[in-house]
Amino acid sequence: MSARIAYRVDQEAHQMTSTPYARGRNREYQALRKLREEGWFCTRSAASHGPVDILAGRGGEILMVQVKSGIARASPAEKEVLKVWGKAFRGKVEIWKFRKGRPLERETIYEHDKRRNPRSAAH
């Protein structure tokens, strides 16, 4: 491969990874790695335009994560939708915020109270 072609390939690869979609996807992969390190079994909703980017489970617990990076913020309406999801799945919902040069910020939007709504043993 000539130097000119190699340079162009490198340049195109850089351009592909610097799109907002690619940066968001990379943060989602970063979140997946962190969750797996914490012992969660998890999956990413690829090309998601829904409220939940990552669904995770561990020891009977359910965690739903919406990943935000850069200056992106969750609107009050988005947070309300996330609460509905948390209630529907009887789980915990968090927004994970990745900001350049800052530690990960985890904001809990909803957490199911197992004592208040125990699952019925009888069906």
N, C-alpha and C positions, 0 to 999 in steps of 0.2 A: 504494500500500500504506500502510495507516495505521501510525502509530508503534507502536501496541499489537501489531499483527500482526508488524511488523518485529522488535520486541523478542522476541516469542515464537519466531520463526524463528531468530534469533541464539542464543537460549537453548537451543533444541532442537539446533542444530548443535554448540554447545559440549558439551552432554551426550553427543552421539554420539561426539565425538572424545576424551572423557575415559574411555571404557570401557577395561578392560584389553586387550581385543582390539584396539581402535583404536590404543592406545599401542604395542602390540607390532607391529602392522602398520606404523605410522609409522616405527618403528626399523628394520624390515625394508627399507622404502623408502630410508631413510637409508643402510643398508648397501649396497643396490643401487647408489645413486649413487656411493658411495666406490669400490666395486669397478669400476664403469664408468670412473671417473676414472683408475684404475690400469691400465686396458686390458683388463679381463676382459669376456667375453661371458657374460651371466648371466640367470637366470630365478628367479622366486620361486614357491614352492609355496603357492598361495593357500589360505587356510583350512586350513593344514597342521596335522595332529595327529601327523605323522610326525617322525622325528628330524632331518631336514634342511629348513631353511627356504629356503636359497638354494643353487643349483647353478651353478657358474661354470667356464668354460674359457678358457685363454689359452695359445697356443703349445704345444699338446699336453699341458698340465697340467690337472688337474681339482682344483677346490676346492669343498668342501661346508662350508656355514656354518650353525650353529645360533645364532640371535640371542636374547639374554636382555637384559631391561631391568629397571630398578628393583631389587628385592631377589631376583628370580628367580635360581635356581641350578640347574645341571645335577647330577643325582644320579649316584652311581657307576654305577648300572645304565644311565642314559642315555648316559654316556660310553662304556661298553662297547659299546652298540649303535652309537654313532657310529664306533667303531674297526672294527666289522664292516663298516660301509658304506665306510669308507676302504679297507679291504683288498679289498672286492668291486670297487671302482671304480679301485683302484690310484692313489688320489689323496691329497690332504691334507684333513684335517678340522680346522676351528677352531670355537671358541665365541667369539662376539663379545659382549662385555658393555658395555652402555650404562648408565652411572650418572649421575644428575643432578649436574651441576657437575664431572664428572671426565672425563678423556680416555678415548677408546675403549680397551678392554682386549681384546687378541686372545690367546686361549689355544689352542695347538696340541694337539689330542687324538691325532692320528695323522698320520704322513707316510710315504708309500710310498717305500721305498728302491729306486730304479731299478737300482742296481748289483747288488743282491742277487737280484732277480727280473726279469731282462730279459725283455721279450716275445719269444717265439720268432718267427723269420722264417718258419719252415716251418709249414704248417697241416696 
